[in-house]
Amino acid sequence: MVSNKKLMGVGGGGVGEGAGAAGPWPPLPHNSPPILIVAGEASGDSHAARLVAAIREFLPDAEFLGIGGEALASQGVRLICHAGDLAVVGLSEVAGRLPAVLRALGDIRRVLQQEPPALAILVDFPDFNFWVARLAKWHGVPVMYYISPQVWAWRTYRVRTLARLVDRIAVIFPFEADFYRQRGVPAEYVGHPLRETLPEAPDRRALLTEWGLDPKRLTLALLPGSRASEVRLLLPVMLEAAKILKQAIPECQFVLPLASTVPVELVEEILGEETEDRRPKTENLKIIPGQSYQTLAAAHLALVASGTATVEAALAGTPAVIVYRVSPLTFAAARLLVRVPHAGMANLLAGERMFPELLQHYCTPELVARTVLAWIKNGERLAKLRKGLTRVITRLGGPGASRRAAEVAVELIKEKSL
């Protein structure tokens, strides 16, 4: 029996709650240099946009340019390249986008030469942003990293590169600050931006009805990631698993919240591919733009790509199965370099394998469907899960991450201007 109950906790501890008053910074001089900001996938774009808004509370005349998606564009950031053109994961996957990556780095280099920014803010997206950091350092532009690469998890040697290239890191997990400081990297814990951005828990019945779905039916959310490369590898697996689940539980229905950085044409192409029995990849699938958290909160269970969505699922109180695939080359490298016991951030924060993880050759439609069915049949496991979710919520700290990160950014700008 699937529980409809959702655990919506209020975190405590860690970073202080609330915004506080603006700092004693004078306004920027007329025609002051712009601020460069570079974000990748949809979550980074969203967090970067809130950071831009928070910086403007301190520096109303600040101008921004850089790389991002619709969220940054809506904040008036002048985009020199769209993040969707660069959103890739892994070593071999980058090669396919190499021309676009090189063009974007060339655009960044021209900006640094012709319109030197007051500060370069890098948001996650390490495989690209490390190169931006090198360019910025070469041109004498201070660098702030917000939502740092997870060097504590794998490729730990990169911390030496960060120490050399980055002036300040604003981290979102409490253990990250100690990790960086012990290795000579100035870091400040600002809290997780999800805690300030997630909407109120939706009325699931009203939401599903609005989407043309039946609130009484078992609802599964499909979140294949925010990069085209992730969707290309994971969505077919999710759709085939959905077909198996549909056969086992005919009343199943599925919701796919499409990230803004994923081309609609790619999903249509995957859905349009014929299966061996010439039947649709799945029935009762509703695709909606964005609204990943609302979808998770409305769903009974979810299939999620390893990443931010695992934390969103924890905050929504929704049982999730974590799936992930990369190229064989990338996976082989990861096995040598990973230093943590879990792939999902929600599991790392909980300190246990709270959500099942089906990675690489375990990421098959049959295993995914079997794991979901095991969740549905195990009420005791669901009850235990909610205790783990409470730990995750507590460890994310309180709201106000964007404002605290903005204070770090403004301090760096003012230090340069002195």
C-alpha positions in Angstrom: 0.0 0.0 0.0 1.4 3.4 -1.0 1.2 6.1 1.6 0.0 9.5 0.4 1.5 11.3 3.4 4.3 13.7 2.7 6.9 14.8 5.2 7.5 18.5 4.9 10.0 19.3 7.7 11.5 22.6 8.9 15.3 22.4 9.1 17.2 23.8 12.0 20.8 24.4 13.1 23.7 25.2 10.9 23.4 28.6 9.2 21.2 31.2 10.8 17.7 31.9 9.5 16.5 35.1 8.0 18.0 37.7 5.7 19.2 40.5 7.9 20.0 44.1 6.9 22.1 45.1 4.0 25.8 45.7 4.6 27.4 49.1 4.8 28.5 49.1 1.2 28.5 52.3 -0.8 26.9 52.3 -4.3 29.0 51.2 -7.3 30.6 54.1 -9.2 29.1 55.0 -12.5 30.1 52.7 -15.4 31.6 50.2 -13.0 32.7 46.8 -14.5 30.1 44.2 -14.9 30.0 40.9 -12.9 30.6 37.7 -14.8 28.5 34.8 -13.8 28.6 31.3 -15.3 26.1 28.5 -14.5 25.3 25.2 -16.2 22.4 23.0 -15.7 18.9 24.1 -14.7 19.4 24.0 -10.9 22.6 26.0 -11.2 20.9 28.5 -13.5 18.1 28.9 -10.9 20.5 29.3 -7.9 22.6 31.8 -9.9 19.5 33.9 -10.7 18.6 34.2 -7.1 22.2 35.1 -6.3 22.0 37.9 -8.9 18.8 39.2 -7.3 20.5 39.1 -3.8 23.6 41.0 -5.0 21.4 43.7 -6.4 19.9 44.2 -3.0 23.4 45.4 -2.0 24.5 46.8 -5.3 21.4 48.0 -7.2 23.3 49.3 -10.2 25.3 46.1 -10.7 25.3 44.7 -14.3 25.8 41.1 -15.1 26.8 39.0 -18.1 27.8 35.4 -18.6 26.5 31.9 -19.4 23.2 30.5 -18.1 19.6 29.7 -19.0 16.2 31.3 -18.8 16.4 32.0 -15.1 19.5 34.2 -15.4 18.1 35.8 -18.6 15.0 36.8 -16.7 17.2 38.6 -14.2 18.5 40.8 -17.0 21.9 39.0 -17.3 23.4 39.5 -20.7 24.0 35.9 -22.0 27.0 35.4 -24.2 26.1 31.7 -24.5 23.2 29.5 -23.5 23.9 26.9 -20.9 21.9 24.3 -22.8 24.6 24.3 -25.5 27.2 23.1 -22.9 25.3 20.9 -20.5 27.2 17.6 -20.6 28.5 15.1 -18.0 31.6 13.0 -18.0 34.8 12.7 -19.9 33.8 11.2 -23.3 30.5 13.1 -23.3 32.4 16.4 -23.3 34.2 15.5 -26.6 30.9 15.6 -28.4 30.3 19.2 -27.4 33.9 20.3 -27.7 33.3 22.8 -30.5 30.6 24.5 -28.5 32.7 24.4 -25.3 35.7 26.0 -27.1 33.5 28.7 -28.6 32.1 29.6 -25.2 35.6 29.7 -23.6 36.6 32.0 -26.5 33.7 34.3 -25.7 34.6 34.3 -22.1 38.3 35.2 -23.0 37.1 38.1 -25.1 34.9 39.4 -22.3 37.8 39.2 -19.9 40.1 41.1 -22.3 37.7 43.7 -23.6 35.3 44.2 -20.7 37.2 43.0 -17.6 34.6 42.2 -14.9 34.7 43.2 -11.3 34.3 39.6 -10.2 33.8 36.1 -11.8 31.1 34.0 -10.1 31.2 30.4 -11.0 28.2 28.2 -10.1 28.7 24.5 -10.0 29.4 23.1 -13.5 33.1 22.2 -12.7 34.2 20.7 -16.0 33.7 24.0 -17.7 34.1 26.4 -14.8 37.6 25.3 -14.0 38.7 26.6 -17.4 36.8 29.9 -16.7 38.6 30.2 -13.4 42.0 29.7 -15.1 41.1 32.4 -17.7 39.8 34.8 -15.0 42.9 34.3 -12.9 45.2 34.9 -15.9 43.4 38.3 -16.5 43.6 39.3 -12.8 39.8 39.0 -12.1 38.9 37.7 -8.6 37.0 34.4 -8.6 34.2 33.3 -6.3 32.9 29.7 -6.5 29.3 29.2 -5.4 28.1 25.6 -5.0 31.5 24.1 -5.3 32.5 21.0 -7.2 32.3 17.9 -5.0 36.0 17.4 -4.8 35.5 15.8 -1.4 33.6 13.0 -3.2 35.9 12.3 -6.2 38.9 13.7 -8.0 40.1 15.1 -4.7 43.3 16.3 -6.3 41.3 19.1 -7.9 41.2 20.9 -4.5 44.8 22.0 -5.3 43.5 23.7 -8.4 40.8 25.4 -6.5 43.3 26.7 -3.9 45.3 28.2 -6.7 42.5 29.7 -8.8 39.7 30.7 -6.4 39.6 33.7 -4.0 36.6 32.4 -2.0 34.2 29.5 -2.1 30.6 29.7 -0.8 29.7 26.2 0.2 26.2 24.7 0.7 26.9 21.8 3.0 28.4 22.3 6.5 31.1 19.6 6.2 32.4 21.3 3.0 33.7 24.4 4.8 36.0 22.4 7.1 37.2 20.2 4.2 38.3 23.2 2.2 39.8 25.2 5.0 41.9 22.3 6.1 43.4 22.3 2.6 44.1 26.0 2.4 41.0 27.1 0.5 39.1 30.1 2.0 35.5 28.8 2.3 32.3 30.0 3.9 29.2 27.9 4.6 26.1 29.8 3.4 23.5 27.0 3.6 21.6 25.3 0.8 19.6 27.5 -1.6 16.9 24.9 -1.9 15.8 25.8 1.6 14.8 29.3 0.5 13.4 28.5 -2.9 11.1 25.5 -2.7 7.4 26.5 -3.0 4.8 25.6 -0.5 3.7 21.9 -0.6 1.1 21.8 -3.4 -2.4 20.4 -3.0 -1.6 17.2 -4.9 -5.2 16.5 -5.9 -5.6 20.0 -7.3 -2.2 19.8 -9.1 -2.8 16.4 -10.7 -6.3 17.5 -11.7 -4.8 20.6 -13.3 -2.4 18.4 -15.3 -5.3 16.1 -16.5 -4.3 13.2 -14.3 -6.3 11.2 -11.8 -5.4 12.0 -8.1 -6.6 8.5 -7.1 -4.1 6.6 -9.2 -0.6 5.6 -8.4 1.6 8.5 -9.6 5.3 8.2 -10.5 7.6 11.1 -11.3 10.3 10.7 -13.9 13.3 13.1 -13.5 16.0 12.1 -16.0 18.3 15.1 -15.3 18.8 18.6 -16.6 21.4 17.9 -19.2 20.7 16.6 -22.7 23.4 13.9 -22.3 21.7 12.6 -19.1 18.3 12.6 -20.7 19.6 10.7 -23.7 20.9 7.9 -21.5 18.4 7.8 -18.7 15.0 8.6 -20.2 14.8 5.5 -22.4 15.5 3.3 -19.3 12.8 5.2 -17.3 10.3 4.8 -20.1 10.9 1.1 -20.5 10.6 0.7 -16.7 7.4 2.6 -16.8 6.0 0.1 -19.4 6.8 -2.8 -17.1 5.2 -1.0 -14.1 2.2 -0.3 -16.2 1.8 -4.0 -17.0 2.1 -4.8 -13.3 -0.1 -2.0 -12.0 -2.4 -0.8 -14.8 -3.6 2.2 -12.9 -0.1 3.8 -12.9 0.4 7.2 -14.3 3.6 9.2 -14.9 4.7 12.8 -14.9 7.9 14.1 -16.5 8.9 17.7 -15.4 11.1 18.8 -18.2 14.1 21.0 -17.2 14.5 24.3 -19.2 18.0 23.2 -20.3 16.7 20.1 -22.0 15.5 20.5 -25.7 11.9 19.4 -26.1 12.9 18.0 -29.5 15.2 15.5 -27.7 12.3 14.1 -25.6 10.0 14.0 -28.6 12.7 12.0 -30.5 13.0 9.5 -27.6 9.3 9.2 -27.2 8.9 8.7 -31.0 11.3 5.8 -31.3 9.4 2.6 -31.9 9.8 -0.3 -29.6 10.0 -3.9 -30.7 6.2 -4.5 -30.2 5.5 -1.1 -31.9 3.6 0.1 -28.9 4.2 3.5 -27.3 7.1 3.7 -24.8 4.6 4.4 -22.1 1.0 5.4 -21.7 -0.5 8.0 -19.4 2.7 10.1 -19.5 2.3 13.8 -18.8 5.1 16.1 -19.7 5.1 19.5 -18.0 7.6 22.4 -18.2 9.8 22.6 -15.0 8.0 22.3 -11.6 10.3 19.4 -10.5 9.6 19.9 -6.8 5.8 20.2 -7.3 5.9 17.0 -9.3 7.9 15.2 -6.6 5.5 16.4 -3.9 2.5 15.2 -6.0 4.0 11.8 -6.8 3.9 8.7 -4.7 7.3 7.6 -5.9 10.0 8.9 -8.2 12.8 7.8 -10.5 15.5 10.5 -10.3 18.9 11.1 -11.8 21.6 11.4 -9.2 21.9 15.1 -8.4 19.9 17.9 -7.0 16.7 16.0 -7.6 17.6 13.5 -4.9 17.6 16.3 -2.3 14.4 17.7 -3.7 12.8 14.3 -3.3 13.9 14.2 0.3 12.5 17.6 1.0 9.2 16.6 -0.7 9.1 13.4 1.4 8.9 11.3 -1.7 10.5 7.8 -1.9 12.9 7.8 -4.8 15.0 5.4 -6.8 18.3 6.9 -7.9 19.4 5.9 -11.4 22.4 7.0 -13.4 24.5 6.1 -16.4 27.5 7.6 -18.1 29.8 6.4 -20.8 31.9 3.3 -19.9 35.1 5.5 -19.9 33.6 8.0 -17.5 32.3 5.2 -15.2 35.7 3.4 -15.2 37.4 6.6 -14.2 34.8 7.3 -11.5 35.4 3.9 -9.9 39.0 4.8 -9.4 38.5 8.3 -8.1 35.2 8.3 -6.1 35.8 8.5 -2.3 32.3 8.4 -0.9 30.0 5.5 -0.2 26.9 6.8 -2.0 26.2 8.5 -5.3 23.0 10.4 -4.2 23.5 13.6 -2.2 20.3 12.7 -0.2 22.0 9.4 0.9 25.2 11.2 1.8 23.4 13.7 4.0 21.3 11.0 5.6 24.5 8.9 6.3 22.9 5.8 4.9 21.5 4.2 1.6 18.1 5.8 2.1 17.2 5.8 -1.6 18.2 2.7 -3.7 20.9 3.5 -6.2 21.0 1.7 -9.6 24.1 2.9 -11.4 25.6 2.0 -14.7 25.0 -1.7 -15.6 22.5 -2.0 -12.7 20.5 0.8 -14.4 18.2 -1.4 -16.5 14.4 -1.2 -17.0 13.9 -4.5 -15.3 15.9 -3.7 -12.2 14.3 -0.2 -11.9 10.8 -1.6 -12.2 11.5 -4.4 -9.7 12.9 -1.9 -7.2 9.9 0.4 -7.5 7.5 -2.5 -6.9 9.5 -3.5 -3.8 9.0 0.0 -2.4 5.2 -0.2 -3.0 4.9 -3.5 -1.2 7.0 -2.6 1.8 5.2 -0.2 4.2 7.7 -0.7 7.0 10.5 0.5 4.7 8.6 3.6 3.8 8.1 4.4 7.5 11.9 4.0 8.2 12.6 6.2 5.2 10.8 9.2 6.7 13.2 9.1 9.6 16.1 9.4 7.2 14.4 12.3 5.4 14.2 14.2 8.7 18.0 14.0 9.0 18.5 15.3 5.4 16.2 18.3 6.0 18.0 19.2 9.3 21.4 19.1 7.7 20.5 21.5 4.9 20.4 24.4 7.3 18.0 27.3 7.2 17.0 29.7 4.4 19.0 32.7 3.3 21.8 31.1 1.3 21.6 33.5 -1.6 21.9 36.5 0.6 24.8 35.2 2.5 26.5 34.2 -0.8 25.8 37.7 -2.1 27.6 39.2 0.9 30.7 37.1 0.0 30.5 38.4 -3.6 30.1 42.0 -2.6 33.0 41.8 -0.2 35.3 40.5 -3.0 34.2 43.3 -5.3 34.9 45.9 -2.7 38.2 44.4 -1.8 39.3 44.7 -5.4 38.1 48.3 -5.6 40.2 49.4 -2.7 
